[in-house]
Amino acid sequence: MKAVFDHSEAEADNIRTFYFKPERSVQYTAGQYTEFHLPHHNPDKRGTQRWFTLSSSPDDELLTITTKYAGGDKSSSFKKTLFKLKPGTEVDMAEPMGDFVLPKLIQTPLIFVAGGIGITPFHSILSWLSDTVEDRPIKLLYGVRNEDEIIFQETFDKIGIEPTIVVGEPSAAWGGERGRITAELILGIEKPSDDTLVYVSGPEPMVQGLAQDLHKAGLDKHQIVSDEFPNYDGI
Ligand SMILES: Cc1cc2nc3c(=O)[nH]c(=O)nc-3n(C[C@H](O)[C@H](O)[C@H](O)COP(=O)(O)OP(=O)(O)OC[C@H]3O[C@@H](n4cnc5c(N)ncnc54)[C@H](O)[C@@H]3O)c2cc1C
């Protein structure tokens, strides 16, 4: 599917949301991702293709992706090109896919756990719930490196969710949780029942580590739904 870059908006110093107008209307479920092709001159070894979650709500007119810019030599040629896109540029996206989506049963208790940019599928889901005025029992834990990287606060406010935010390298003024999200913290937020589902999204090591620890702590494997972002070395 072709899509035309419309504009981008800063979410934080190093995080932006990119808006695209698809050539035709696209059906997708909140939480899904796409394969994104961005041909450019002299691509590095990491190439011209990436996976990105659609951070938009399926009800939005434009499709969005939200991503982080590592900066300087650390950034791939792909990200350098993306962050310099000119409005009107055409890109290629695959049909949205993936099963990191809401369960059918509306009353299923949900615990969402995001590491850094892993907040994107939850943004899509929460925006869609807000658009459709659907009420679900959701708790959200959100780990970030520092306070400047907390994004999408407006969406949390709009739907009335107060996330438990855990900051890895907080300023002295930070009054909330510090360090890393642990299985103990997740299970302490709300005692899970047999039908609780815990959705974990973020850097691969974080997601895999938490999934193992949650299982060891007694959650059945089917209660843990994972979305892993490879190539992020931290949150
Ligand atoms: C299902 C799925 C959904 C995803 N959704 C999103 C999303 O919503 N938003 C998002 O930002 N990403 C998402 N990703 C990850 C995305 O596809 C990229 O892998 C990620 O953005 C990193 O991009 P980049 O490789 O261009 O690296 P950059 O962003 O340019 O750099 C990221 C980090 O990679 C390190 N690095 C440097 N060189 C290398 C190297 N050679 N190999 C590996 N790492 C290196 C850098 O130190 C830097 O810290 C998703 C991935 C999957 C599989």
PDBQT file of the ligand as one rigid body, heavy atoms in Angstrom, charges set to zero:
ROOT
HETATM    1  C1  LIG A 301       6.276  -5.693  15.804  1.00  0.00    +0.000 C 
HETATM    2  C2  LIG A 301       7.215  -4.523  15.962  1.00  0.00    +0.000 A 
HETATM    3  C3  LIG A 301       6.727  -3.271  16.232  1.00  0.00    +0.000 A 
HETATM    4  C4  LIG A 301       7.573  -2.181  16.374  1.00  0.00    +0.000 A 
HETATM    5  N1  LIG A 301       7.048  -0.949  16.639  1.00  0.00    +0.000 NA
HETATM    6  C5  LIG A 301       7.881   0.109  16.798  1.00  0.00    +0.000 A 
HETATM    7  C6  LIG A 301       7.364   1.423  17.119  1.00  0.00    +0.000 A 
HETATM    8  O1  LIG A 301       6.153   1.633  17.252  1.00  0.00    +0.000 OA
HETATM    9  N2  LIG A 301       8.242   2.420  17.244  1.00  0.00    +0.000 N 
HETATM   10  C7  LIG A 301       9.602   2.239  17.115  1.00  0.00    +0.000 A 
HETATM   11  O2  LIG A 301      10.366   3.202  17.260  1.00  0.00    +0.000 OA
HETATM   12  N3  LIG A 301      10.128   1.036  16.838  1.00  0.00    +0.000 NA
HETATM   13  C8  LIG A 301       9.293  -0.042  16.676  1.00  0.00    +0.000 A 
HETATM   14  N4  LIG A 301       9.813  -1.276  16.380  1.00  0.00    +0.000 N 
HETATM   15  C9  LIG A 301      11.288  -1.395  16.222  1.00  0.00    +0.000 C 
HETATM   16  C10 LIG A 301      11.724  -0.859  14.854  1.00  0.00    +0.000 C 
HETATM   17  O3  LIG A 301      11.379  -1.783  13.823  1.00  0.00    +0.000 OA
HETATM   18  C11 LIG A 301      13.246  -0.607  14.817  1.00  0.00    +0.000 C 
HETATM   19  O4  LIG A 301      13.934  -1.815  15.056  1.00  0.00    +0.000 OA
HETATM   20  C12 LIG A 301      13.658   0.403  15.874  1.00  0.00    +0.000 C 
HETATM   21  O5  LIG A 301      12.908   1.595  15.718  1.00  0.00    +0.000 OA
HETATM   22  C13 LIG A 301      15.157   0.721  15.757  1.00  0.00    +0.000 C 
HETATM   23  O6  LIG A 301      15.361   1.403  14.552  1.00  0.00    +0.000 OA
HETATM   24  P1  LIG A 301      16.777   1.453  13.852  1.00  0.00    +0.000 P 
HETATM   25  O7  LIG A 301      17.256   0.051  13.600  1.00  0.00    +0.000 OA
HETATM   26  O8  LIG A 301      16.623   2.311  12.646  1.00  0.00    +0.000 OA
HETATM   27  O9  LIG A 301      17.759   2.036  14.923  1.00  0.00    +0.000 OA
HETATM   28  P2  LIG A 301      17.898   3.510  15.539  1.00  0.00    +0.000 P 
HETATM   29  O10 LIG A 301      16.583   3.977  16.081  1.00  0.00    +0.000 OA
HETATM   30  O11 LIG A 301      18.587   4.414  14.579  1.00  0.00    +0.000 OA
HETATM   31  O12 LIG A 301      18.844   3.149  16.769  1.00  0.00    +0.000 OA
HETATM   32  C14 LIG A 301      18.289   2.426  17.872  1.00  0.00    +0.000 C 
HETATM   33  C15 LIG A 301      19.381   1.816  18.712  1.00  0.00    +0.000 C 
HETATM   34  O13 LIG A 301      20.038   0.781  17.970  1.00  0.00    +0.000 OA
HETATM   35  C16 LIG A 301      21.402   0.754  18.333  1.00  0.00    +0.000 C 
HETATM   36  N5  LIG A 301      22.200   0.232  17.204  1.00  0.00    +0.000 N 
HETATM   37  C17 LIG A 301      23.170   0.873  16.561  1.00  0.00    +0.000 A 
HETATM   38  N6  LIG A 301      23.685   0.109  15.584  1.00  0.00    +0.000 NA
HETATM   39  C18 LIG A 301      23.017  -1.049  15.604  1.00  0.00    +0.000 A 
HETATM   40  C19 LIG A 301      23.055  -2.233  14.826  1.00  0.00    +0.000 A 
HETATM   41  N7  LIG A 301      23.934  -2.386  13.838  1.00  0.00    +0.000 N 
HETATM   42  N8  LIG A 301      22.170  -3.210  15.099  1.00  0.00    +0.000 NA
HETATM   43  C20 LIG A 301      21.283  -3.067  16.090  1.00  0.00    +0.000 A 
HETATM   44  N9  LIG A 301      21.204  -1.969  16.860  1.00  0.00    +0.000 NA
HETATM   45  C21 LIG A 301      22.037  -0.974  16.625  1.00  0.00    +0.000 A 
HETATM   46  C22 LIG A 301      21.717   2.179  18.662  1.00  0.00    +0.000 C 
HETATM   47  O14 LIG A 301      22.650   2.176  19.718  1.00  0.00    +0.000 OA
HETATM   48  C23 LIG A 301      20.436   2.801  19.130  1.00  0.00    +0.000 C 
HETATM   49  O15 LIG A 301      20.383   2.910  20.518  1.00  0.00    +0.000 OA
HETATM   50  C24 LIG A 301       8.978  -2.358  16.236  1.00  0.00    +0.000 A 
HETATM   51  C25 LIG A 301       9.487  -3.636  15.940  1.00  0.00    +0.000 A 
HETATM   52  C26 LIG A 301       8.615  -4.710  15.810  1.00  0.00    +0.000 A 
HETATM   53  C27 LIG A 301       9.181  -6.071  15.492  1.00  0.00    +0.000 C 
ENDROOT
TORSDOF 0
